[in-house]
Amino acid sequence: MTHASPDPSQALAVQFVGELFKHTADLPTEDAYREALQAFCDALLPWVAPREAPSNPSGVFTLFEDFHLGAEETVSITFTPEGVAFFRAWLRQRGIDPT
C-alpha cells in the first residue's frame, strides 16, 4: 500500500502553531495570554509583507478560523487573513519563501 506524503505546508503550519502554543500555554490569566500573543506577533512584524497585511485590521483578531485535532495525530488548520500573514512572516523569519 502506498501512502501519500504529508503536505509540507501543513507540517510547517503545525510547527508554527506549536511555537505559538509554547509562548501562550499555561498562562494564568487572559491578560497574560493576550500579552504573550501580542509579543509573538510583534516579533514577526518585520517579516510581514505589506501586501499580505490585512487592509482593514481590527483591534482584536484571531489567527485561526478553525483548528481541529483529529484521530491518528491529524491536524486541520484554517487561518484567518491575519493568521496567513503571520504564518508567512514566520516562514520568512526562518528563511523559507512562502510563495
Sequence and secondary structure as in RCSB ss.txt:
>XXXX:A:sequence
MTHASPDPSQALAVQFVGELFKHTADLPTEDAYREALQAFCDALLPWVAPREAPSNPSGVFTLFEDFHLGAEETV
SITFTPEGVAFFRAWLRQRGIDPT
>XXXX:A:secstr
       HHHHHHHHHHHHHHHHHTT SSHHHHHHHHHHHHHHHGGG  GGGS SS  SS  SEEEEEE GGG E
EEEE HHHHHHHHHHHHHTT    
